Amino acid sequence: MKPVDKKEESSYQRVVLKNASPYHYLKVHLVLENETTRLSAVELKQFIITGLKNLHGEVGAALNFDVLKYDDDTLTALLRVYSKGLVKLWSSLTLLGSYQNQACAFRVLQVSPFLLALSGNSRELQLD
């Protein structure tokens, strides 16, 4: 047998990135009991901050997230959050149950570390 040369052994390096993206993106839909109620993007962000504060306290309320896109007709929003805060944001969205004394629920439609992945949904794809 031939002895292993040290130079050959060190020429190969394995690099594993568990999460290359610093952000996660969530596509969410707010379902309200009264379907005629509308929120602005500012009201939506304040509502989410209130949910974060109720569940995680002042530290949760300080979580940095952005509303990148919001459609006030369908109450659908695209949120960006640092990957480290994804669980806090998602859990607070899940536990929000009322808005101005009416029942509500957030439905998380899509989550991805890549914004481009949220641009289309294969479940809604219609081929000609």
N, CA, C and O of each residue as an XYZ file, in Angstrom:
512
protein
N       0.817     -1.190      0.000
C       0.000      0.000      0.000
C       0.859      1.252      0.000
O       1.940      1.303      0.588
N       0.349      2.229     -0.664
C       1.053      3.503     -0.781
C       0.622      4.426      0.368
O      -0.576      4.561      0.617
N       1.547      5.049      1.057
C       1.170      5.956      2.143
C       0.476      7.202      1.581
O       0.801      7.656      0.484
N      -0.470      7.746      2.330
C      -1.223      8.931      1.905
C      -0.354     10.162      2.093
O       0.199     10.411      3.165
N      -0.256     10.920      1.014
C       0.525     12.148      1.051
C      -0.297     13.250      1.728
O      -1.484     13.394      1.433
N       0.299     14.010      2.609
C      -0.396     15.066      3.348
C      -0.947     16.142      2.419
O      -2.012     16.698      2.686
N      -0.243     16.442      1.339
C      -0.699     17.471      0.409
C      -1.974     17.047     -0.297
O      -2.865     17.871     -0.499
N      -2.080     15.790     -0.673
C      -3.281     15.295     -1.339
C      -4.462     15.294     -0.384
O      -5.587     15.575     -0.798
N      -4.235     14.991      0.857
C      -5.303     14.914      1.845
C      -5.914     16.284      2.120
O      -7.127     16.380      2.306
N      -5.133     17.316      2.150
C      -5.632     18.640      2.483
C      -6.172     19.410      1.278
O      -6.700     20.508      1.458
N      -6.064     18.890      0.082
C      -6.544     19.604     -1.092
C      -8.063     19.574     -1.200
O      -8.649     20.387     -1.916
N      -8.693     18.662     -0.510
C     -10.144     18.553     -0.546
C     -10.712     19.163      0.726
O     -10.297     18.811      1.830
N     -11.665     20.083      0.569
C     -12.283     20.700      1.729
C     -13.787     20.685      1.542
O     -14.297     21.113      0.506
N     -14.482     20.201      2.526
C     -15.937     20.134      2.467
C     -16.504     21.323      3.233
O     -16.172     21.540      4.398
N     -17.354     22.079      2.574
C     -17.981     23.242      3.191
C     -19.481     23.015      3.170
O     -20.061     22.766      2.113
N     -20.112     23.101      4.335
C     -21.556     22.913      4.450
C     -22.152     24.193      5.016
O     -21.762     24.646      6.092
N     -23.086     24.764      4.294
C     -23.793     25.947      4.757
C     -25.194     25.530      5.171
O     -25.986     25.099      4.333
N     -25.499     25.652      6.426
C     -26.824     25.251      6.888
C     -27.892     26.229      6.431
O     -28.989     25.822      6.046
N     -27.580     27.505      6.471
C     -28.537     28.501      6.014
C     -27.759     29.663      5.415
O     -27.240     30.514      6.138
N     -27.684     29.688      4.121
C     -26.896     30.702      3.432
C     -27.597     32.063      3.422
O     -26.935     33.092      3.285
N     -28.891     32.082      3.562
C     -29.635     33.329      3.487
C     -29.818     33.943      4.878
O     -30.187     33.238      5.818
N     -29.568     35.230      5.017
C     -29.776     35.858      6.333
C     -31.250     36.107      6.639
O     -31.613     36.314      7.797
N     -32.106     36.090      5.612
C     -33.521     36.391      5.785
C     -34.390     35.182      5.441
O     -33.969     34.265      4.737
N     -35.618     35.213      5.964
C     -36.670     34.310      5.522
C     -37.845     35.193      5.092
O     -38.058     36.278      5.633
N     -38.580     34.715      4.133
C     -39.718     35.448      3.602
C     -40.979     34.638      3.838
O     -40.993     33.427      3.615
N     -42.036     35.296      4.285
C     -43.308     34.643      4.545
C     -44.398     35.317      3.728
O     -44.493     36.544      3.689
N     -45.201     34.522      3.091
C     -46.384     35.032      2.417
C     -47.561     34.655      3.305
O     -47.838     33.472      3.503
N     -48.255     35.654      3.839
C     -49.322     35.402      4.808
C     -50.625     36.030      4.335
O     -50.639     36.985      3.558
N     -51.710     35.465      4.828
C     -53.049     35.954      4.507
C     -53.810     36.105      5.823
O     -53.845     35.180      6.634
N     -54.411     37.259      6.029
C     -55.188     37.518      7.237
C     -56.653     37.253      6.943
O     -57.233     37.847      6.035
N     -57.243     36.360      7.717
C     -58.664     36.033      7.585
C     -59.391     36.697      8.748
O     -59.094     36.428      9.911
N     -60.345     37.565      8.425
C     -61.119     38.273      9.444
C     -62.560     37.788      9.457
O     -63.101     37.385      8.427
N     -63.174     37.833     10.636
C     -64.570     37.416     10.779
C     -65.479     38.298      9.923
O     -66.355     37.799      9.217
N     -65.267     39.592      9.991
C     -66.009     40.539      9.160
C     -65.158     40.813      7.920
O     -64.144     41.505      8.000
N     -65.561     40.284      6.805
C     -64.753     40.362      5.584
C     -64.684     41.766      4.989
O     -63.868     42.018      4.103
N     -65.519     42.674      5.459
C     -65.485     44.031      4.917
C     -64.429     44.896      5.613
O     -64.126     45.988      5.132
N     -63.873     44.440      6.714
C     -62.841     45.191      7.432
C     -61.558     45.228      6.618
O     -61.117     44.207      6.091
N     -60.973     46.391      6.519
C     -59.721     46.565      5.777
C     -58.672     47.184      6.681
O     -58.983     48.019      7.531
N     -57.442     46.774      6.494
C     -56.307     47.317      7.235
C     -55.332     47.935      6.253
O     -55.197     47.469      5.122
N     -54.661     48.970      6.683
C     -53.565     49.516      5.881
C     -52.305     48.733      6.221
O     -52.299     47.934      7.157
N     -51.255     48.957      5.473
C     -49.991     48.259      5.733
C     -49.430     48.640      7.103
O     -48.845     47.799      7.786
N     -49.602     49.891      7.507
C     -49.119     50.343      8.812
C     -49.906     49.666      9.933
O     -49.325     49.238     10.930
N     -51.227     49.569      9.772
C     -52.057     48.900     10.785
C     -51.712     47.421     10.881
O     -51.707     46.855     11.975
N     -51.426     46.792      9.753
C     -51.043     45.386      9.760
C     -49.736     45.193     10.525
O     -49.628     44.290     11.354
N     -48.752     46.031     10.252
C     -47.468     45.898     10.943
C     -47.644     46.137     12.440
O     -47.053     45.422     13.248
N     -48.437     47.121     12.819
C     -48.676     47.388     14.235
C     -49.404     46.220     14.903
O     -49.130     45.897     16.058
N     -50.314     45.598     14.193
C     -51.034     44.426     14.702
C     -50.073     43.267     14.953
O     -50.172     42.579     15.969
N     -49.147     43.055     14.026
C     -48.160     41.981     14.190
C     -47.215     42.304     15.348
O     -46.857     41.406     16.111
N     -46.806     43.554     15.494
C     -45.937     43.947     16.611
C     -46.655     43.733     17.942
O     -46.038     43.308     18.919
N     -47.945     44.022     17.983
C     -48.722     43.784     19.193
C     -48.747     42.293     19.541
O     -48.625     41.920     20.708
N     -48.904     41.453     18.531
C     -48.876     40.005     18.766
C     -47.522     39.535     19.262
O     -47.444     38.683     20.146
N     -46.456     40.084     18.699
C     -45.109     39.751     19.162
C     -44.904     40.175     20.610
O     -44.302     39.450     21.401
N     -45.413     41.361     20.950
C     -45.260     41.856     22.320
C     -46.060     41.008     23.301
O     -45.580     40.723     24.398
N     -47.264     40.603     22.931
C     -48.093     39.785     23.814
C     -47.466     38.425     24.088
O     -47.562     37.910     25.202
N     -46.830     37.844     23.088
C     -46.275     36.499     23.248
C     -44.853     36.509     23.784
O     -44.513     35.692     24.640
N     -44.021     37.414     23.300
C     -42.597     37.396     23.629
C     -42.130     38.617     24.422
O     -40.935     38.745     24.689
N     -43.027     39.505     24.801
C     -42.658     40.667     25.597
C     -41.982     41.747     24.768
O     -42.095     41.782     23.543
N     -41.274     42.628     25.471
C     -40.609     43.753     24.806
C     -39.529     43.292     23.829
O     -39.300     43.929     22.801
N     -38.874     42.194     24.152
C     -37.847     41.648     23.252
C     -38.486     41.211     21.940
O     -37.931     41.445     20.867
N     -39.645     40.580     22.026
C     -40.354     40.168     20.821
C     -40.852     41.351     20.007
O     -40.831     41.323     18.777
N     -41.299     42.391     20.701
C     -41.791     43.582     20.003
C     -40.663     44.293     19.260
O     -40.909     45.022     18.299
N     -39.425     44.079     19.705
C     -38.280     44.708     19.051
C     -37.756     43.901     17.872
O     -36.778     44.295     17.236
N     -38.405     42.766     17.572
C     -37.976     41.934     16.445
C     -38.067     42.732     15.150
O     -39.087     43.359     14.864
N     -37.010     42.701     14.387
C     -36.934     43.476     13.157
C     -37.520     42.666     12.003
O     -36.958     41.639     11.621
N     -38.640     43.117     11.447
C     -39.236     42.498     10.265
C     -39.800     43.599      9.383
O     -40.063     44.711      9.841
N     -39.979     43.273      8.116
C     -40.467     44.256      7.145
C     -41.679     43.713      6.399
O     -41.766     42.519      6.111
N     -42.605     44.605      6.094
C     -43.717     44.276      5.200
C     -43.275     44.747      3.818
O     -43.313     45.939      3.512
N     -42.854     43.789      2.986
C     -42.336     44.141      1.667
C     -43.447     44.495      0.687
O     -43.310     45.407     -0.128
N     -44.544     43.759      0.781
C     -45.656     43.966     -0.145
C     -46.939     43.662      0.606
O     -46.995     42.718      1.394
N     -47.960     44.455      0.367
C     -49.239     44.242      1.038
C     -50.375     44.595      0.093
O     -50.372     45.657     -0.528
N     -51.338     43.706     -0.009
C     -52.523     43.937     -0.825
C     -53.703     44.073      0.128
O     -54.138     43.090      0.728
N     -54.223     45.291      0.267
C     -55.294     45.496      1.237
C     -56.642     44.952      0.778
O     -57.567     44.846      1.583
N     -56.767     44.610     -0.487
C     -58.009     43.987     -0.959
C     -58.100     42.526     -0.526
O     -59.150     42.070     -0.072
N     -57.012     41.811     -0.667
C     -57.009     40.377     -0.315
C     -56.421     40.122      1.068
O     -56.423     38.983      1.536
N     -55.916     41.166      1.730
C     -55.264     41.052      3.043
C     -54.108     40.058      3.017
O     -53.915     39.284      3.955
N     -53.348     40.091      1.934
C     -52.184     39.225      1.769
C     -50.931     40.071      1.837
O     -50.856     41.142      1.236
N     -49.936     39.575      2.582
C     -48.705     40.338      2.772
C     -47.488     39.452      2.573
O     -47.535     38.236      2.762
N     -46.408     40.094      2.188
C     -45.114     39.439      2.053
C     -44.211     40.040      3.121
O     -43.916     41.235      3.090
N     -43.771     39.206      4.072
C     -42.965     39.662      5.196
C     -41.538     39.168      5.062
O     -41.294     38.071      4.560
N     -40.587     39.992      5.517
C     -39.182     39.598      5.552
C     -38.711     39.699      6.995
O     -38.938     40.709      7.662
N     -38.056     38.647      7.472
C     -37.558     38.619      8.842
C     -36.185     37.954      8.841
O     -35.911     37.088      8.009
N     -35.319     38.361      9.776
C     -34.044     37.677      9.911
C     -34.315     36.225     10.266
O     -35.249     35.936     11.014
N     -33.525     35.323      9.748
C     -33.737     33.892      9.950
C     -33.807     33.522     11.423
O     -34.547     32.614     11.800
N     -33.043     34.218     12.260
C     -33.057     33.931     13.695
C     -34.402     34.270     14.340
O     -34.734     33.709     15.385
N     -35.175     35.165     13.750
C     -36.457     35.572     14.317
C     -37.663     34.916     13.690
O     -38.799     35.251     14.024
N     -37.427     33.976     12.773
C     -38.544     33.343     12.053
C     -39.507     32.641     12.994
O     -40.719     32.804     12.858
N     -39.007     31.876     13.931
C     -39.876     31.111     14.833
C     -40.708     32.039     15.712
O     -41.888     31.780     15.947
N     -40.101     33.115     16.194
C     -40.846     34.067     17.022
C     -41.973     34.720     16.229
O     -43.099     34.829     16.714
N     -41.670     35.148     15.023
C     -42.683     35.801     14.194
C     -43.797     34.830     13.841
O     -44.975     35.163     13.968
N     -43.435     33.635     13.398
C     -44.427     32.658     12.973
C     -45.324     32.255     14.144
O     -46.539     32.145     13.986
N     -44.732     32.038     15.310
C     -45.538     31.633     16.467
C     -46.488     32.746     16.894
O     -47.626     32.469     17.273
N     -46.047     33.989     16.841
C     -46.942     35.082     17.224
C     -48.071     35.262     16.201
O     -49.195     35.592     16.577
N     -47.781     35.048     14.917
C     -48.840     35.105     13.906
C     -49.873     34.013     14.137
O     -51.074     34.232     13.986
N     -49.391     32.842     14.503
C     -50.288     31.707     14.727
C     -51.229     31.960     15.898
O     -52.388     31.547     15.861
N     -50.745     32.629     16.930
C     -51.539     32.812     18.141
C     -52.376     34.082     18.170
O     -53.130     34.296     19.120
N     -52.260     34.932     17.149
C     -53.125     36.106     17.081
C     -54.540     35.640     16.758
O     -54.756     34.962     15.753
N     -55.509     36.002     17.609
C     -56.859     35.479     17.423
C     -57.947     36.509     17.307
O     -59.080     36.170     16.963
N     -57.635     37.778     17.589
C     -58.688     38.788     17.475
C     -58.105     40.121     17.055
O     -57.005     40.502     17.456
N     -58.870     40.814     16.241
C     -58.515     42.157     15.793
C     -59.737     43.041     15.968
O     -60.765     42.798     15.336
N     -59.647     44.061     16.812
C     -60.751     44.975     17.122
C     -62.024     44.217     17.482
O     -63.091     44.467     16.920
N     -61.899     43.302     18.412
C     -63.008     42.505     18.957
C     -63.708     41.618     17.931
O     -64.890     41.311     18.084
N     -63.006     41.213     16.908
C     -63.553     40.233     15.970
C     -62.513     39.139     15.735
O     -61.308     39.392     15.742
N     -62.994     37.952     15.532
C     -62.095     36.811     15.359
C     -61.275     36.963     14.077
O     -61.759     37.460     13.060
N     -60.024     36.520     14.158
C     -59.154     36.580     12.983
C     -58.137     35.454     13.071
O     -57.954     34.842     14.123
N     -57.488     35.196     11.963
C     -56.432     34.186     11.925
C     -55.490     34.511     10.777
O     -55.916     34.928      9.700
N     -54.202     34.312     11.029
C     -53.212     34.435      9.963
C     -53.005     33.054      9.358
O     -52.833     32.071     10.080
N     -53.023     32.985      8.058
C     -52.696     31.760      7.337
C     -51.348     31.974      6.662
O     -51.194     32.865      5.826
N     -50.386     31.157      7.029
C     -49.069     31.243      6.406
C     -49.128     30.421      5.124
O     -49.245     29.197      5.177
N     -49.051     31.074      3.990
C     -49.210     30.415      2.702
C     -47.903     29.806      2.200
O     -47.890     28.676      1.711
N     -46.814     30.547      2.321
C     -45.514     30.080      1.844
C     -44.412     30.667      2.717
O     -44.525     31.785      3.219
N     -43.346     29.893      2.887
C     -42.156     30.349      3.607
C     -40.943     29.876      2.833
O     -40.894     28.734      2.376
N     -39.957     30.764      2.684
C     -38.744     30.393      1.969
C     -37.608     31.334      2.349
O     -37.842     32.501      2.662
N     -36.375     30.827      2.321
C     -35.243     31.727      2.520
C     -34.896     32.516      1.251
O     -34.000     33.361      1.260
N     -35.611     32.230      0.170
C     -35.342     32.882     -1.110
C     -36.601     33.589     -1.598
O     -37.651     32.963     -1.738
N     -36.501     34.870     -1.854
C     -37.645     35.667     -2.270
C     -38.218     35.187     -3.599
O     -39.432     35.205     -3.801
N     -37.354     34.764     -4.490
C     -37.801     34.308     -5.804
C     -38.724     33.093     -5.703
O     -39.599     32.909     -6.550
N     -38.539     32.275     -4.688
C     -39.371     31.084     -4.532
C     -40.825     31.440     -4.244
O     -41.713     30.624     -4.492
N     -41.088     32.626     -3.731
C     -42.450     33.038     -3.420
C     -43.140     33.734     -4.582
O     -44.307     34.112     -4.477
N     -42.431     33.906     -5.685
C     -43.016     34.610     -6.821
C     -44.093     33.788     -7.530
O     -44.967     34.350     -8.190
N     -44.035     32.486     -7.398
C     -45.034     31.624     -8.016
C     -45.385     30.465     -7.112
O     -44.618     30.101     -6.220
N     -46.539     29.894     -7.347
C     -46.988     28.760     -6.557
C     -47.370     27.645     -7.515
O     -48.269     27.817     -8.338
N     -46.707     26.516     -7.418
C     -46.976     25.411     -8.339
C     -48.385     24.860     -8.171
O     -48.917     24.239     -9.091
N     -48.990     25.076     -7.023
C     -50.366     24.599     -6.808
C     -51.395     25.424     -7.572
O     -52.502     24.960     -7.848
N     -51.013     26.652     -7.908
C     -51.911     27.525     -8.651
C     -51.537     27.653    -10.123
O     -52.123     28.459    -10.845
N     -50.576     26.869    -10.564
C     -50.092     26.938    -11.945
C     -51.155     26.420    -12.895
O     -51.724     25.348    -12.686
N     -51.413     27.182    -13.928
C     -52.382     26.771    -14.952
C     -51.663     26.726    -16.286
O     -51.165     27.742    -16.771
N     -51.612     25.559    -16.866
C     -50.958     25.386    -18.166
C     -51.972     25.588    -19.276
O     -53.127     25.182    -19.147
N     -51.549     26.212    -20.365
C     -52.446     26.435    -21.509
C     -52.520     25.220    -22.388
O     -53.227     25.229    -23.396
